[in-house]
């Protein structure tokens, strides 16, 4: 009788082991598919981010190039009026701007990030100081852009209102004095 009990226990354990094996393989398959989908989503996001950065990089390079031309002209006028150390520094600064513009046009976003990371590791104090300075410049730019936008709205309303008054005054007869 003990033999029968032992074989019936083995039979009961086999289906349980088989069910666990099927569950494990189903979970493994689901995890594999989810990992594949996550990988595809990540690759798509990276492609979109790279395309976006490439576009923004071109816009930034165009803006810097537009800024560079008048600065070159100003440095040339400065050099004519006052050759010397100040004009040399100004020329170096404009040349540096040209270098940054060329780097923006010629570098991939990934290589630019690596370059910035390398610079931050080599010159952490300069990197932090430059980041703070860039933050101040960006804040001032955004603040002035916001003011200009509000001034344009107020000016547009003021023009409309004064135009309305002018039109209204032409239709209203003035009383003789």
Phi, psi and omega per residue, in radians:
X1 nan -0.573 3.118
X2 -1.123 -0.540 3.125
X3 -1.180 -0.721 3.130
X4 -1.145 -0.700 3.136
X5 -1.108 -0.675 -3.138
X6 -1.157 -0.730 -3.133
X7 -1.244 -0.597 3.116
X8 -1.215 -0.595 3.070
X9 -1.150 -0.704 3.114
X10 -1.100 -0.710 3.129
X11 -1.146 -0.670 3.119
X12 -1.188 -0.607 -3.130
X13 -1.276 -0.582 -3.118
X14 -1.070 -0.865 3.123
X15 -1.086 -0.651 3.134
X16 -1.134 -0.742 3.109
X17 -1.135 -0.700 3.126
X18 -1.122 -0.742 3.116
X19 -1.113 -0.727 3.119
X20 -1.115 -0.706 3.128
X21 -1.111 -0.761 3.117
X22 -1.124 -0.731 3.122
X23 -1.105 -0.753 3.135
X24 -1.110 -0.743 -3.140
X25 -1.209 -0.606 3.091
X26 -1.153 -0.757 3.116
X27 -1.128 -0.731 3.126
X28 -1.094 -0.743 3.133
X29 -1.133 -0.749 3.120
X30 -1.110 -0.747 3.115
X31 -1.120 -0.699 3.122
X32 -1.105 -0.778 3.114
X33 -1.123 -0.754 3.126
X34 -1.086 -0.710 3.099
X35 -1.098 -0.703 3.103
X36 -1.129 -0.738 3.110
X37 -1.144 -0.738 3.108
X38 -1.086 -0.680 3.110
X39 -1.122 -0.742 3.107
X40 -1.110 -0.752 3.140
X41 -1.102 -0.743 3.123
X42 -1.101 -0.764 3.127
X43 -1.119 -0.727 3.107
X44 -1.098 -0.754 3.129
X45 -1.111 -0.701 3.118
X46 -1.130 -0.710 3.120
X47 -1.110 -0.766 3.140
X48 -1.147 -0.735 3.123
X49 -1.114 -0.723 3.119
X50 -1.120 -0.753 3.109
X51 -1.093 -0.741 3.112
X52 -1.092 -0.805 -3.140
X53 -1.120 -0.653 3.088
X54 -1.062 -0.751 3.117
X55 -1.125 -0.785 3.136
X56 -1.164 -0.588 3.115
X57 -1.118 -0.746 3.127
X58 -1.145 -0.713 3.120
X59 -1.103 -0.786 3.135
X60 -1.090 -0.731 3.129
X61 -1.111 -0.700 3.098
X62 -1.101 -0.740 3.123
X63 -1.130 -0.750 3.123
X64 -1.134 -0.666 3.105
X65 -1.130 -0.705 3.086
X66 -1.128 -0.572 3.095
X67 -1.320 -0.550 -3.065
X68 -1.172 -0.717 -3.092
X69 -1.005 -0.938 3.126
X70 -1.115 -0.539 3.107
X71 -1.187 -0.681 3.059
X72 -1.064 -0.744 3.124
X73 -1.118 -0.711 3.122
X74 -1.140 -0.704 3.114
X75 -1.137 -0.696 3.109
X76 -1.084 -0.746 3.103
X77 -1.133 -0.699 3.118
X78 -1.104 -0.746 -3.130
X79 -1.114 -0.650 3.114
X80 -1.154 -0.751 -3.072
X81 -1.421 -0.632 -3.038
X82 -2.542 1.334 3.105
X83 -1.180 2.581 3.113
X84 2.528 -2.722 -3.011
X85 -1.087 -0.765 -3.105
X86 -1.113 -0.789 -3.138
X87 -1.181 -0.562 3.075
X88 -1.129 -0.782 3.097
X89 -1.103 -0.713 3.119
X90 -1.094 -0.713 3.111
X91 -1.113 -0.713 3.104
X92 -1.095 -0.701 -3.137
X93 -1.124 -0.756 3.128
X94 -1.190 -0.665 3.068
X95 -1.099 -0.669 3.068
X96 -1.095 -0.676 3.077
X97 -1.114 -0.692 3.078
X98 -1.114 -0.663 3.111
X99 -1.122 -0.760 3.107
X100 -1.096 -0.736 3.127
X101 -1.061 -0.803 3.118
X102 -1.103 -0.697 3.121
X103 -1.121 -0.683 3.092
X104 -1.074 -0.745 -3.104
X105 -1.232 -0.653 -2.976
X106 -1.653 -0.282 -3.040
X107 -1.740 2.637 3.026
X108 -1.447 2.745 3.109
X109 -0.989 -0.672 3.138
X110 -1.126 -0.736 -3.140
X111 -1.214 -0.563 3.085
X112 -1.144 -0.733 3.108
X113 -1.093 -0.764 3.113
X114 -1.070 -0.711 3.137
X115 -1.106 -0.776 3.129
X116 -1.131 -0.742 3.113
X117 -1.073 -0.756 3.123
X118 -1.083 -0.774 3.123
X119 -1.086 -0.741 -3.141
X120 -1.102 -0.611 3.099
X121 -1.253 -0.679 -3.109
X122 -1.332 -0.675 -3.053
X123 -2.273 1.195 -3.049
X124 -1.083 -0.681 -3.122
X125 -1.147 -0.766 3.125
X126 -1.139 -0.687 3.131
X127 -1.095 -0.814 -3.140
X128 -1.124 -0.784 3.126
X129 -1.067 -0.742 3.107
X130 -1.138 -0.663 3.116
X131 -1.138 -0.724 3.099
X132 -1.118 -0.788 3.129
X133 -1.084 -0.756 3.117
X134 -1.109 -0.649 3.094
X135 -1.098 -0.755 3.102
X136 -1.110 -0.767 3.134
X137 -1.084 -0.781 3.127
X138 -1.102 -0.734 3.127
X139 -1.101 -0.760 3.118
X140 -1.116 -0.723 3.127
X141 -1.086 -0.821 -3.131
X142 -1.134 -0.694 3.123
X143 -1.121 -0.783 -3.136
X144 -1.196 -0.607 3.077
X145 -1.134 -0.690 3.122
X146 -1.136 -0.764 3.118
X147 -1.110 -0.749 -3.137
X148 -1.105 -0.674 3.117
X149 -1.124 -0.796 3.125
X150 -1.160 -0.657 3.120
X151 -1.127 -0.656 3.090
X152 -1.122 -0.700 3.114
X153 -1.157 -0.765 3.140
X154 -1.151 -0.752 3.125
X155 -1.083 -0.691 3.133
X156 -1.136 -0.732 3.113
X157 -1.161 -0.697 3.134
X158 -1.134 -0.700 3.113
X159 -1.142 -0.702 3.139
X160 -1.130 -0.774 -3.108
X161 -1.143 -0.767 -3.139
X162 -1.193 -0.606 3.065
X163 -1.134 -0.669 3.101
X164 -1.142 -0.760 3.137
X165 -1.108 -0.736 -3.125
X166 -1.123 -0.740 3.116
X167 -1.158 -0.693 -3.118
X168 -1.170 -0.691 -3.114
X169 -1.172 -0.498 -3.138
X170 -1.266 -0.439 -3.138
X171 -1.587 -0.284 3.139
X172 -1.654 2.199 3.139
X173 -1.396 2.423 3.108
X174 -1.514 2.492 3.126
X175 -1.322 2.442 3.116
X176 -1.193 2.612 -3.126
X177 -1.616 nan nan
